[in-house]
Amino acid sequence: MKNVFSLLLAALFVVPGALCASTVASATGTKLTSPADLHGKRIAVAVGSAQEMFVTKNYSDSIILQYDSIPDLAVAVITGKADAALKDEGTLGEILRTNPAVAVLGESMFSASLASGFRKGHPALRLEFNAFLKHIRKNGEYDEMVTRWMKGPNGVMPKIHNPGTKGKIVVGVSLFGLPLASIKDNVHSGLLLEVVERFGAFLDKKVEIQLLEITGMIAATASGKVDMITALYDNEERRKRIDFSDPIYKMENKFFVLKSNLASEPGAAVSTQSDTSGKIRSAADLHGRRIAVMMGTAYESYATKTYPDSTILQYQNAADVIAAVKFGKADASINDTDSLREILKENPSLETVGESLFTFSVGAGFRKDRTALRDQFNQFLAGIRKSGDYDAIINKWMTDNPAKTPASGQVANKGELLIGTSNVGFPWVAFQDNALVGADIDLMTRFAESIGKTPKFSVMDFSALIAALVSGKVDMIASDIFITEERMKRIDFSDAYYEAGNKVYALRENIGAATTEPAAEPPKSTFLSRLKDSFESNIMHERRYLIIFDGLQTTVLISILATLFGTALGGVVCFMRLSSSFWLNTPAKVYISILRGTPVLVLLMLIFYVVFGSVNISPTLVAVIAFGMNFAAYFAEIFRAGMSGIEDGQREAGIAMGLTPTQTFINILLPQTIVRILPVYKGEFISLVKMTSVVGYIAVQDLTKAGDIIRSRTFDAFFPLVMVAILYFIVAAVLIQALEYLERRTDPVARRRQGGAQ
């Protein structure tokens, strides 16, 4: 926990550290040109480390600041508590990557070998470890590990098969930080930890990790608290207390300091603001800026980890991300190179920056208990690759963007295949002529038909895809989904069927030398002509009015059914609330309290993914139930207030006239109650109509979602939103008129006035 907390502090102080750079520089005197300038300065080291010994011996005139953990060293330098720190090249690489305000000072000061430590007088385990090291060096596993952890920034801990039938070994570990030893994605990760995990598998013994501070590692080994420790620098002083294995890895050690304290800042291209004009020349210039990403995507994870000093703006769909960059709400975003072709074609004001940042494999997702379906898909992929159909599909969508997804012509007789997808845009998934098209749609359609099933696509927000799959709402998901270790913890992936590169894009006017030609200035146009063009593009083109019509029908249907259901349920809850029975009154109170205190979106998600998690139920019906339950809680209180306002004498008069309690309620109390509550009822009804705009979270294509679909194709942020707002106003106005007609029909004063006028 201490290391995690320290890392958070390090991230928190990146910007303040950079801001206080001038203060630190003035406090420490002249600028730094080499390690020789550190004499008399404040140098931070890890207590008990080889770096502490080196600095104590060679910088005796300096102030040695000792820290318990590696992240504390970075915090000390960034916040100006220390002028420099000394660290090995492995951990130093991670510090530099996550803290752009610091840089290396000079060359390596010394090199030393890391080796595992063992208790003296017990050589058996040490000899087995040395034999293991020779074995992995010979079979190539050692080189693979070094490449994975020491040659790149994003090593992922592999799954190592270890039955552990011969007992266990207890290994002492100090979290030096990546790439040596750390906790990443809640998994022990790093070169040293992979070495001991493989050693455990080599011995067929389970590895039990015991976290230690670096100062306690030798004591724990010497006292027998642990069987071995991952690694320390091997030196004569330590050999007096423990035995060391053969060397695992040789490390160079360098000083790092604040860039602002250097006489000449190295690596101008990677500074937080490499250009005084504020232009974006490369991906490195995104530090400290606003980066727009779609929620739940690999871009969100990448931006959060790579740019901790930047503001990460999260959006629900691709259209909002593009609009944020286009209209200056964000400085840049990231997308795959194939989707960017369509984005740039529709938005000439945008341009890519630099080369591809990283490459990810794209695959289809399956529930962990649906291995048979996954295997069928893998066999399907192998088949179309062999036949040449795969190349035809990929070439078609990645170059031509045709208008339709062709079917194979096979007859489906084995039911439906439910496929979750998200409208991420061409060439993967998009709406065209009111139909889903794209490479993923083409592939999934062909796969469904190959196993004799009818494909049924459920379009939802990207961030909801995995939740829908895990809860059984869909059989599989496909929507340009990158295969990542984090996602593989919850779902299984098919074999990869595409490798996607990814680039940064931003407004042309904000890009520096990377843009060779300025965007052509569009001709001047009048407001009416722009309005006409928007109408053509958003409504008429590709018959997009059908999308709006379908969404409008869904919104009206949910609003009316939820209101009727909520009114009926609210009446029951109201009578329970008015009952003198504890067993009726108390549940009603609890129901009203919980439903009124729970946000309707949370209620909607709970009912869809939890209550009906294992039930194949229409999302539209779930929306009716959720909004009806919410409406019932408010209506029950409205109805109770209306009933309470009627004097008891009227009920008593009805009984005295010989009416039953039910007849008294229907003929005397109910008409007066309706008249009293209708004004408030209308307000709650309008609120319900507007609240239905969130049903897109459970893959219901309502009016709001229809607007999102159109925006994802036209990238027009103005017209679809205004159009949706106007349609909501019209729906509400029409439904209110219907309620006002009911109000006039139930108001005796209004009826008498109307009769007199006739």
C-alpha positions, 0 to 999 in steps of 0.5 A: 500500500505504501508503494501505491500511495507513493506512486499516487503522490508522484503523479499528483506532484508532477505538475506542481513540481514542474511549476516550482522548477524555477524556485528549486533552481534558485534555491540550489544555485547554478544549473547542473551540467554533470554528476560532478555538480552534485557535490554539496547538493541534496541527493536522494537514495533508497535506504540500504541500497547499493546507491546509498553506499555509492553516494555515501562513499563518493559524495561525502560532502553532499546531504544524503536523503534516505527514503524507504521506497523507490516512488518516494525518490521521484516525489523528492526530486519532483517537489524540490526536496532533493536536487537529484536521485540515483537509480538503476536503469530499469526502474529509472526508465519507468520513472522517466516515462511517468514523470516527464518533468525529470531527466537523466544527468550524465552517464552511468555512475556504476554497474552492478549485478542483481542476484537472488539471496539465500540463507547461509548454510543451506546451499541446496535451494541456491544450487537449484536456482543456479541450475534453473538460470542455466536452463532458461538461458539455454532454452531462450526463456531468459532472453524472452523475459529480458526483452519483455521487461527491459526493452519496452515500457509495457511488459505484461506478466504471462500466465505460468503453469505451475501445479505445485505438487511438491510444496511451496517456496516463500520468496521475499519481495521488495517492490522496486517498481517496474520493470523489476518488481511491482503490482500491475493490474492487481498482479505481481509483475516484473522481471524478478517476479517472473524469474521466481514464478518460473523457478517455482514451476521448475521445482513444481512448487507454489510460490508464496510472495512475502512483501518486504521493505528493502532494508528487511530483505537480508534480515528475513533471509538470514533468519529463515523467515523466507526461503529466498529473496528476489534480488539485490545487488551482490557485494562483499558487505552483503555476502557476510550475511547471506549467499547469492546466486549467479547474476540474474541481470546487470544494471547501470545506475544513473542520476536523475534531476528536474529538467528545469535544473539542467543547464541545457534541457535534453530531449526537447521533443519530449518536454511538456511544452516543446513549442512556445507557440503551443503547437502539437508536433508529436504525441509527446506534446500531449503532456499537460493537454486535454485528451478526449477518449471514448469511455471503456476503450484501450485509448482511455487506458493508454492516455491515462497511463501515458499522460498522467499530467494531462486532463483525460476527457471521457465521452460515451460515443465516438461522435462526441469525441470527434466533436470535442476535438473539432470544436476545441473542447479537447486538444487531441484524441486517439483512434485507429488508423482505419477509422481515422480515414473516414473521420478525416474525410468527413472533417477536413479541419482535422489531421493526424500527428506523427506516426502510429503510437502502438498496435493492438490485435482486434478480436471477438469477445465471448463468455468464459463458459462459452468456449464451444462458440469461441472455438466455432468462431476460430474455425470459421476464421481459419476457414475464410482465411484459407478460402480467401474470403477473409482478404476480400472482406478486409480489403473491401471495408478498409478501402472501399466502404461499400453500402451493404453487408452481403449475406451468404445466402445460407438458411438459418434454422438453429435460432438466433445469435445475439451479438453485442456491438457499438456504433464506433463508425466506419469501417468497423460498425456504422449505420447506413441507410438505416442498417448496420454495416461494417467489417465487424458486421460483415464478419459476424453475419457470415459467422452466424450464417455459417453455424445456421443461426440468424444474427441479431445485433444489439447496439449499445455504448462501447463501455457496456459491451463487456458487462452485457456479455458477462451478464448473458445479455448477448452471446458474443461481442464485436466492435473493433475490440482490442485484445488486452490483458485487463479484458481477458480477466473477464472474457475470452477472446477469439483468435485475432482477426486484425492488427490495428495501428493507432494515431493521435489527431487534432485540429490542423490549426493546432498542429506544428510542422507535422502538417504540410498543407493548410486546409482549404478554406471552405467557400462562404455560405449563408445561414439558410444554405447551411441549414439546407445542407444540414437537413439533407445530410442529417435527415434525407441522406441514406434515409436517416429520417427512418432512424429518427422515426424508429427512435421516436416510436420507441421513446413514445412507447416507453413513455406511455407504457411506463406512465401507465405501469407506474400509475397502476403500481403507484396506486397500489403503493399509495393504498399500502402507504395509507394502510394502518397495517404495519406489514403494508405501511412499512414496505410502502415507505421503504419502497418510496424512500429507496426508489426516490433516492436512487438515480433512475440510470442506476436503477435501469442498469441494476434491473437490466444487468442484475435483476434480469441478468440471466433472463433473455428479456427485451431491453425496451420492456426493462426500460418500461419496468425501471421507469415505471417503478421510479414513476410509481414512487413519486405518483404514490406520494402525489396521490397520497397528498391528493387524498389527504386533502379531501375532508373525511366528512365526504367519505362519511357522507358517502357511507351514510348514503348507503355506498360501499367504501369502494363505491365511495372512493370511485364516485366521490373521492377519486374524481376530486383526487384526480382534479387535485393531482393532475397539475403535479402529475403532468410535471412528473410525466414530462420528467419521465419523458425526458428521463427516457433519454438514458435508455441507450445505456442498455442498448435501446435505440430511442430518440437520443440514441438515434441522434447519436447514430446520425452524429456518428455518421455526419459528425455534425454536433449542432443539427442532430442535437437541436433536432432531437431537442425539438422532437422531445418538445413536440412529444411532451407537448402532444402528451401534455395536451392529452393530459390537459384534455383529461383534466378538463373532462374531470373538472366539474367547473370546466365541464359546466363552463363548457356546457354553458358556452354551448 
